Amino acid sequence: MSLVEEPICVVIGRTRHRMVQQEIVEAQELGARFIELRLDFLAKAPDLKRLLEYKTVPFVATVRRGSDGGRYNGPEDARKTLLRQAIVGGFDWVDLETDIADSIPRFGKVKRIVSYHNLREVPKDLEKIYEAMCKQDADIVKLAVKAQTPADNLRVLALLKDAPKPTVAHCMGDLGMPSRVLGGKFGAPFTYAAHNKERGIAPGLPSYLEMKRLYYYDRIGPATKVFGVIGDPVAHSLSPLLHNKAFRAVGLDAVYIPFRVPKGELAAFLQAFDQLPVEGYSVTIPHKEAAAEAADELDPAVESTKAANTLIRRRREERFAPADAPIRRKENRFAAYNTDFSGTLSTLFDLFQLDMGAGQPPLTGRDALRGRPVLILGAGGVARAVAFALVQEGALPTITNRTAERAQRLAEALQARHVDWAARHNVICDLVINCTSVGMHPNIDESPLHPSFLKPGLTVFDTVYNPETTLLVKEGRQRGCKVITGVELFLRQAVGQFELFTGRGAPIEKMSQVIRKALSPVKIRDEEAPA
């Protein structure tokens, strides 16, 4: 029998006993079957009997020092005494830092987690620290260190392979999220999650519901395929929710996770994560142009735009080109696609139309775009895809960007017009498309256009999808514009990515429901009960 039957340990840390008791009851009602009580959070001396009153599942007692990321600041002898009291007082597990584990002997059936925490870095001698911990009297060895680079995740996960003792190891912080989700793939007996994410228990600690209902952590195993989204920032992305729900809907053993990769580090990241390997990536700001450079095969949309929002790992026999054809060789062996390109056209074909007046039917599809003046705000990866897609259909784009040089380079590539950012309100157009991040969460009170520019007859297309109703969208509606929200493009490009990832049709209706529910101001309780 496994030491731990439940793969998610729910962490509860509150300053008052009453709130701890309340969260114990709530966590168990949600399905938690393994709970850690952070006794160091309590403002008063812990009343262990009171805390254990509602215990129906195994409990871990933890008293973490400030130097290890906890809140205990009293005498060390008193802390050790409290840990001993927890051991004899009814807890099933106790967490002991590696430097004190040898001074607190095993007692009865209480199991021991011997832990090491480093909130500053992944130490150079991590492997030696781990080797020494495995020689201590531990049932489970735990290491939590602060990631400084995305590759730190791989170094920590490597400890789980052929571990001499059951081991939980992860990186803290937003850079460390991959290690928290992928522990189960490499043999970790469980992972940690917060009951209340807002309590700030540990940097980057996800909530129980995220691990259970977003990443389906309890279903991750050695055969689980890994996909993800690369960006910076990336924590706000709804792509993990959308793709994980879609994988679940079609019965695929796969998980999709966020990878925060700082600008300029994409190529090194892709090479490092070949070790997993990751089967495919969505790519967002600021890496779309770098993604095109990092791949060794480009689909036609990427060839023309020089930007990619999707990377698919390729084996030699799966490459686009014939075996004898000259292709650009890169170590990463990725094929690059741009579903922003196809998603833009699909969105506009479906939703953009021109009123012809005098009882005439409106123009739609290609007919509506051909010869139409369009103002494109931005010159990054999304803007490139949008602009090239429009030119392909005969539209007449004008490019503007806060950095004028980028707008000029894109316009020259398109043989199109560009204007200074300060002159954008002087452009006459039938369609304006915002491809900047202005209005994106958390800067939701910003708009790239003055309201006076927005008039009836103009179509406003905002590619920002979170929030769906950006200030630009809101003001466009108020002033009689036709509006297309970023959700339309986000859904269509995600469907394209899903089909590239899996080689099968996407559950479009399910994906549409998921994204609209996630962005709805009225939150509906998740119908899926915890397993």
KEMAR-579741 format. One record per residue (C-alpha): residue in three letters; x, y, z. Coordinates in steps of 0.05 Angstrom, whole numbers. Layout:
N
volum, px, py, pz
ala, X, Y, Z
...
//
This chain:
531
volum, px, py, pz
met, 0, 0, 0
ser, 24, 70, -17
leu, 47, 116, 40
val, -2, 169, 14
glu, -68, 150, -19
glu, -86, 222, -38
pro, -40, 257, -88
ile, -56, 329, -65
cys, -39, 354, 4
val, -82, 414, 21
val, -46, 468, 61
ile, -85, 509, 112
gly, -53, 568, 147
arg, -94, 619, 186
thr, -80, 663, 246
arg, -142, 643, 286
his, -164, 574, 310
arg, -236, 586, 289
met, -215, 601, 217
val, -170, 540, 215
gln, -229, 496, 238
gln, -274, 527, 185
glu, -224, 515, 129
ile, -214, 443, 152
val, -288, 430, 144
glu, -291, 467, 77
ala, -230, 430, 49
gln, -258, 362, 68
glu, -325, 380, 37
leu, -289, 398, -28
gly, -256, 329, -28
ala, -189, 340, 7
arg, -164, 274, 35
phe, -95, 297, 60
ile, -86, 363, 99
glu, -26, 401, 125
leu, -38, 449, 183
arg, 12, 506, 186
leu, 15, 516, 261
asp, 65, 573, 251
phe, 9, 617, 223
leu, -30, 617, 288
ala, -26, 682, 327
lys, -35, 645, 393
ala, -5, 581, 421
pro, -36, 523, 382
asp, -92, 485, 417
leu, -80, 418, 384
lys, -142, 385, 412
arg, -185, 440, 383
leu, -151, 437, 315
leu, -161, 361, 311
glu, -234, 364, 330
tyr, -259, 360, 257
lys, -205, 314, 231
thr, -231, 259, 185
val, -169, 251, 140
pro, -94, 246, 153
phe, -64, 311, 180
val, 8, 337, 175
ala, 35, 382, 230
thr, 83, 436, 207
val, 117, 492, 246
arg, 158, 530, 195
arg, 212, 581, 214
gly, 216, 648, 180
ser, 282, 629, 148
asp, 247, 571, 115
gly, 188, 612, 90
gly, 144, 604, 152
arg, 119, 652, 206
tyr, 147, 621, 269
asn, 195, 670, 304
gly, 199, 642, 374
pro, 253, 602, 410
glu, 276, 540, 373
asp, 269, 496, 435
ala, 196, 516, 440
arg, 185, 500, 367
lys, 215, 430, 376
thr, 171, 420, 437
leu, 109, 439, 396
leu, 129, 389, 341
arg, 137, 334, 393
gln, 69, 351, 422
ala, 38, 346, 353
ile, 70, 278, 344
val, 40, 249, 407
gly, -24, 290, 402
gly, -59, 258, 344
phe, -27, 281, 279
asp, -12, 227, 227
trp, 48, 262, 197
val, 100, 313, 219
asp, 144, 358, 176
leu, 215, 365, 204
glu, 268, 407, 171
thr, 331, 368, 153
asp, 373, 405, 206
ile, 328, 383, 264
ala, 302, 316, 239
asp, 356, 276, 274
ser, 341, 309, 341
ile, 267, 289, 342
pro, 261, 213, 343
arg, 206, 173, 309
phe, 146, 159, 353
gly, 91, 107, 343
lys, 59, 106, 275
val, 69, 179, 259
lys, 102, 186, 191
arg, 158, 236, 178
ile, 170, 286, 123
val, 242, 311, 124
ser, 244, 378, 87
tyr, 290, 430, 59
his, 268, 500, 38
asn, 308, 554, 2
leu, 269, 617, -15
arg, 328, 649, -51
glu, 353, 600, -103
val, 366, 530, -126
pro, 432, 517, -90
lys, 492, 492, -128
asp, 497, 432, -82
leu, 424, 413, -85
glu, 440, 341, -105
lys, 487, 333, -45
ile, 435, 362, 2
tyr, 384, 313, -25
glu, 432, 254, -19
ala, 444, 270, 54
met, 369, 278, 67
cys, 356, 209, 38
lys, 400, 180, 93
gln, 357, 209, 148
asp, 298, 175, 181
ala, 245, 200, 133
asp, 184, 168, 102
ile, 183, 224, 50
val, 237, 273, 31
lys, 213, 343, 10
leu, 252, 398, -25
ala, 224, 467, -42
val, 271, 517, -75
lys, 263, 583, -111
ala, 269, 579, -187
gln, 313, 632, -219
thr, 307, 605, -290
pro, 256, 559, -324
ala, 310, 505, -329
asp, 312, 500, -253
asn, 247, 460, -258
leu, 284, 406, -295
arg, 339, 401, -243
val, 288, 392, -188
leu, 246, 342, -227
ala, 308, 301, -241
leu, 312, 285, -167
leu, 246, 247, -173
lys, 272, 198, -225
asp, 295, 134, -191
ala, 290, 169, -123
pro, 319, 125, -67
lys, 262, 149, -22
pro, 193, 176, -38
thr, 207, 248, -56
val, 167, 312, -65
ala, 208, 365, -100
his, 186, 430, -133
cys, 207, 501, -148
met, 172, 560, -117
gly, 150, 623, -152
asp, 115, 632, -219
leu, 175, 604, -256
gly, 167, 540, -216
met, 95, 522, -234
pro, 116, 467, -283
ser, 151, 428, -228
arg, 89, 431, -184
val, 44, 403, -238
leu, 92, 352, -267
gly, 114, 319, -202
gly, 64, 263, -212
lys, 92, 247, -280
phe, 160, 233, -249
gly, 138, 194, -188
ala, 125, 245, -132
pro, 77, 213, -82
phe, 37, 278, -77
thr, 40, 353, -88
tyr, 19, 412, -45
ala, -38, 460, -58
ala, -70, 516, -17
his, -141, 513, 8
asn, -142, 589, 6
lys, -94, 615, -47
glu, -100, 687, -21
arg, -67, 670, 45
gly, 3, 674, 14
ile, 26, 609, 44
ala, 84, 598, -6
pro, 105, 634, -70
gly, 69, 605, -130
leu, 28, 555, -90
pro, -34, 538, -131
ser, -102, 524, -100
tyr, -131, 455, -89
leu, -186, 468, -140
glu, -134, 489, -192
met, -95, 425, -183
lys, -158, 383, -182
arg, -203, 414, -234
leu, -155, 453, -278
tyr, -94, 408, -283
tyr, -127, 342, -262
tyr, -65, 327, -222
asp, -92, 262, -195
arg, -94, 235, -267
ile, -22, 254, -286
gly, 25, 195, -293
pro, 87, 172, -330
ala, 50, 166, -397
thr, 18, 235, -393
lys, 37, 279, -452
val, 58, 350, -436
phe, 37, 414, -473
gly, 40, 486, -451
val, 38, 560, -464
ile, 101, 602, -466
gly, 98, 676, -448
asp, 117, 731, -401
pro, 72, 746, -366
val, 33, 681, -371
ala, -3, 672, -304
his, -65, 707, -331
ser, -72, 661, -391
leu, -135, 621, -398
ser, -102, 572, -446
pro, -87, 520, -392
leu, -161, 519, -372
leu, -184, 515, -444
his, -137, 461, -467
asn, -140, 418, -405
lys, -216, 417, -408
ala, -212, 400, -482
phe, -163, 343, -469
arg, -210, 317, -416
ala, -271, 323, -462
val, -239, 277, -514
gly, -207, 229, -465
leu, -133, 246, -477
asp, -80, 231, -425
ala, -47, 300, -431
val, -35, 362, -389
tyr, -24, 434, -410
ile, 15, 481, -364
pro, 41, 553, -364
phe, 115, 566, -375
arg, 138, 636, -357
val, 199, 648, -401
pro, 232, 717, -398
lys, 244, 754, -463
gly, 306, 731, -500
glu, 308, 662, -467
leu, 262, 623, -514
ala, 315, 584, -552
ala, 351, 562, -488
phe, 284, 543, -457
leu, 264, 499, -516
gln, 331, 464, -516
ala, 328, 451, -440
phe, 257, 425, -441
asp, 274, 374, -494
gln, 289, 331, -433
leu, 215, 323, -415
pro, 198, 327, -473
val, 142, 378, -485
glu, 101, 356, -546
gly, 75, 425, -565
tyr, 72, 497, -544
ser, 25, 556, -552
val, 67, 619, -557
thr, 46, 688, -534
ile, 77, 756, -518
pro, 136, 769, -525
his, 160, 706, -561
lys, 121, 699, -626
glu, 176, 724, -672
ala, 230, 686, -633
ala, 188, 623, -640
ala, 191, 628, -715
glu, 266, 635, -711
ala, 273, 576, -663
ala, 236, 526, -708
asp, 268, 488, -765
glu, 203, 481, -805
leu, 154, 537, -819
asp, 84, 532, -847
pro, 66, 583, -901
ala, 34, 631, -852
val, 97, 633, -810
glu, 141, 640, -872
ser, 103, 703, -890
thr, 91, 734, -822
lys, 158, 714, -790
ala, 117, 701, -726
ala, 91, 636, -696
asn, 40, 623, -641
thr, 47, 547, -642
leu, 106, 500, -639
ile, 98, 425, -651
arg, 153, 375, -636
arg, 170, 335, -698
arg, 205, 269, -708
arg, 245, 262, -771
glu, 192, 221, -808
glu, 139, 273, -792
arg, 173, 333, -824
phe, 139, 375, -877
ala, 194, 370, -929
pro, 216, 308, -968
ala, 278, 274, -938
asp, 322, 301, -994
ala, 296, 372, -991
pro, 342, 426, -961
ile, 312, 452, -896
arg, 339, 495, -840
arg, 365, 449, -785
lys, 358, 468, -712
glu, 369, 425, -651
asn, 298, 435, -626
arg, 264, 403, -686
phe, 199, 441, -681
ala, 149, 457, -734
ala, 120, 527, -728
tyr, 49, 548, -744
asn, 9, 612, -738
thr, -63, 599, -719
asp, -72, 674, -706
phe, -69, 680, -782
ser, -124, 630, -797
gly, -163, 650, -734
thr, -164, 723, -756
leu, -192, 706, -824
ser, -243, 658, -795
thr, -266, 711, -745
leu, -273, 765, -797
phe, -306, 720, -849
asp, -359, 702, -797
leu, -369, 769, -762
phe, -346, 828, -805
gln, -396, 857, -854
leu, -406, 921, -892
asp, -474, 954, -897
met, -487, 974, -969
gly, -549, 1015, -957
ala, -611, 1025, -1001
gly, -639, 957, -983
gln, -578, 921, -1008
pro, -553, 859, -971
pro, -489, 871, -931
leu, -422, 848, -957
thr, -392, 790, -917
gly, -331, 745, -920
arg, -277, 760, -970
asp, -322, 810, -1006
ala, -326, 853, -943
leu, -251, 855, -934
arg, -229, 866, -1006
gly, -207, 939, -1016
arg, -228, 960, -946
pro, -183, 1008, -905
val, -163, 977, -838
leu, -125, 1009, -781
ile, -80, 960, -743
leu, -56, 982, -675
gly, 9, 947, -657
ala, 66, 914, -694
gly, 81, 852, -652
gly, 67, 779, -666
val, -9, 784, -667
ala, -6, 846, -709
arg, 38, 812, -760
ala, -10, 753, -767
val, -70, 799, -772
ala, -37, 845, -823
phe, -12, 790, -869
ala, -79, 756, -866
leu, -114, 820, -886
val, -66, 834, -943
gln, -77, 763, -969
glu, -152, 780, -975
gly, -141, 846, -1009
ala, -153, 893, -950
leu, -114, 958, -944
pro, -81, 961, -875
thr, -48, 1021, -842
ile, 0, 1003, -787
thr, 13, 1044, -725
asn, 53, 1027, -663
arg, 81, 1062, -602
thr, 151, 1043, -627
ala, 150, 1075, -696
glu, 208, 1034, -723
arg, 170, 968, -713
ala, 109, 997, -749
gln, 153, 1019, -807
arg, 187, 951, -813
leu, 120, 914, -814
ala, 90, 963, -864
glu, 150, 955, -910
ala, 144, 879, -907
leu, 71, 887, -928
gln, 82, 944, -977
ala, 30, 980, -935
arg, 22, 1047, -903
his, 44, 1066, -833
val, 31, 1127, -789
asp, 60, 1153, -725
trp, 23, 1132, -662
ala, 5, 1204, -648
ala, -30, 1208, -716
arg, -71, 1145, -709
his, -136, 1182, -697
asn, -130, 1216, -765
val, -135, 1150, -804
ile, -200, 1138, -842
cys, -220, 1064, -839
asp, -279, 1016, -838
leu, -246, 968, -788
val, -197, 980, -731
ile, -161, 922, -699
asn, -125, 929, -632
cys, -66, 882, -630
thr, -31, 916, -571
ser, -36, 893, -499
val, -71, 958, -479
gly, -133, 940, -440
met, -108, 871, -420
his, -115, 848, -348
pro, -94, 879, -301
asn, -92, 946, -339
ile, -166, 943, -354
asp, -178, 1018, -349
glu, -137, 1035, -411
ser, -156, 1041, -484
pro, -111, 1050, -545
leu, -161, 1098, -577
his, -196, 1162, -555
pro, -272, 1153, -553
ser, -281, 1208, -604
phe, -251, 1162, -658
leu, -307, 1112, -648
lys, -368, 1126, -692
pro, -428, 1087, -720
gly, -409, 1046, -780
leu, -339, 1030, -754
thr, -324, 959, -734
val, -279, 952, -673
phe, -241, 886, -665
asp, -201, 880, -600
thr, -155, 819, -598
val, -149, 825, -522
tyr, -193, 771, -492
asn, -182, 778, -417
pro, -225, 815, -401
glu, -272, 804, -459
thr, -306, 872, -449
thr, -245, 916, -452
leu, -252, 992, -445
leu, -244, 996, -521
val, -301, 946, -531
lys, -345, 981, -480
glu, -335, 1050, -510
gly, -344, 1022, -581
arg, -412, 994, -562
gln, -433, 1058, -528
arg, -417, 1098, -591
gly, -454, 1053, -639
cys, -395, 1014, -668
lys, -400, 942, -688
val, -356, 902, -640
ile, -316, 838, -646
thr, -284, 815, -581
gly, -219, 779, -571
val, -255, 717, -548
glu, -275, 702, -619
leu, -202, 702, -643
phe, -177, 667, -580
leu, -226, 610, -589
arg, -211, 600, -663
gln, -135, 602, -655
ala, -140, 554, -596
val, -182, 505, -637
gly, -128, 506, -690
gln, -75, 493, -638
phe, -114, 436, -606
glu, -120, 402, -674
leu, -45, 411, -687
phe, -29, 384, -617
thr, -73, 323, -622
gly, -85, 307, -695
arg, -160, 304, -682
gly, -220, 349, -685
ala, -229, 398, -628
pro, -290, 397, -582
ile, -309, 467, -604
glu, -374, 472, -566
lys, -341, 451, -501
met, -283, 500, -512
ser, -331, 557, -526
gln, -370, 541, -462
val, -306, 538, -421
ile, -278, 605, -444
arg, -344, 643, -438
lys, -357, 614, -369
ala, -287, 633, -346
leu, -296, 705, -370
ser, -368, 713, -345
pro, -376, 764, -289
val, -425, 715, -258
lys, -386, 655, -234
ile, -423, 589, -235
arg, -403, 533, -189
asp, -362, 480, -227
glu, -408, 422, -241
glu, -352, 371, -237
ala, -349, 342, -167
pro, -280, 326, -142
ala, -262, 253, -154
//
